Each structure stands twice: as structure tokens, then as C-alpha cells.
Amino acid sequence: MALSISVVLLLGVVVVLLIRSKTVKAGPAIVCVLFGFFLASTSIAPSINRFVASIAGAVGRIRF
């Protein structure tokens, strides 16, 4: 749960920064947010969650 909140917060910050830097306009950003919202309700959502969790686990095992 903590991981998903962190990813959502990180992606939200990225979207806000892209809008503020005028790299992405507000309209396309809203479309991307809606796409993610509707994608989360499809049958592929658990696969995406497992993929993101495995990437986060791999990054977490990296020792510097």
C-alpha cells in the first residue's frame, strides 16, 4: 500500500511539473490521467501492479 501511494504521488508531481514547464498542456495531461483511471479498472491492472512491484523490489535490492 505504501508503495502505490508513493508511485501515485511521484507520478502526480511529474504531471504537475510537466504542465508547469509547458512540456505538456493541461488537456493532454487530463487525457493521460483519465486513461490511467480507466486502465486501472480493466483486467490488466493486476498485471501492471505486479510489474511495478517487481521493478520496485529490484530497485530496492540495489546496494550502493
C-alpha positions as CSV (number, residue, x, y, z in Angstrom):
1,M,0.0,0.0,0.0
2,A,2.8,2.4,0.9
3,L,4.4,1.7,-2.5
4,S,1.3,2.5,-4.5
5,I,0.8,5.8,-2.7
6,S,4.4,6.7,-3.3
7,V,4.1,5.9,-7.0
8,V,0.9,7.9,-7.3
9,L,2.4,10.9,-5.5
10,L,5.6,10.7,-7.7
11,L,3.6,10.5,-10.9
12,G,1.3,13.3,-9.8
13,V,4.3,15.5,-9.1
14,V,5.8,14.7,-12.5
15,V,2.5,15.6,-14.2
16,V,2.3,18.9,-12.4
17,L,5.9,19.7,-13.3
18,L,5.3,18.9,-16.9
19,I,2.3,21.1,-17.0
20,R,4.1,24.0,-15.3
21,S,7.1,23.7,-17.6
22,K,4.7,23.8,-20.6
23,T,6.1,20.5,-21.8
24,V,2.6,19.0,-21.6
25,K,-0.5,21.1,-21.8
26,A,-3.4,20.7,-19.3
27,G,-5.7,19.0,-21.9
28,P,-3.3,16.1,-22.8
29,A,-2.4,15.7,-19.1
30,I,-6.1,15.3,-18.2
31,V,-6.5,12.7,-21.0
32,C,-3.5,10.8,-19.6
33,V,-4.9,10.9,-16.1
34,L,-8.3,9.6,-17.4
35,F,-6.6,6.9,-19.4
36,G,-4.8,5.7,-16.2
37,F,-8.0,5.9,-14.3
38,F,-9.9,3.7,-16.7
39,L,-6.9,1.4,-17.3
40,A,-7.0,0.7,-13.5
41,S,-10.4,-0.7,-13.8
42,T,-9.5,-3.2,-16.6
43,S,-8.4,-6.8,-16.2
44,I,-4.8,-5.8,-17.0
45,A,-4.5,-3.7,-13.8
46,P,-3.2,-6.6,-11.6
47,S,-0.5,-7.4,-14.1
48,I,0.6,-3.8,-14.1
49,N,0.6,-3.7,-10.3
50,R,2.8,-6.9,-10.2
51,F,5.2,-5.4,-12.8
52,V,5.6,-2.2,-10.9
53,A,6.0,-4.1,-7.6
54,S,8.7,-6.3,-9.2
55,I,10.6,-3.3,-10.5
56,A,10.4,-1.6,-7.1
57,G,11.6,-4.7,-5.5
58,A,14.6,-5.0,-7.8
59,V,15.5,-1.3,-7.3
60,G,15.1,-1.8,-3.5
61,R,17.7,-4.7,-3.6
62,I,20.4,-2.5,-5.2
63,R,23.1,-1.7,-2.8
64,F,25.3,1.4,-3.3
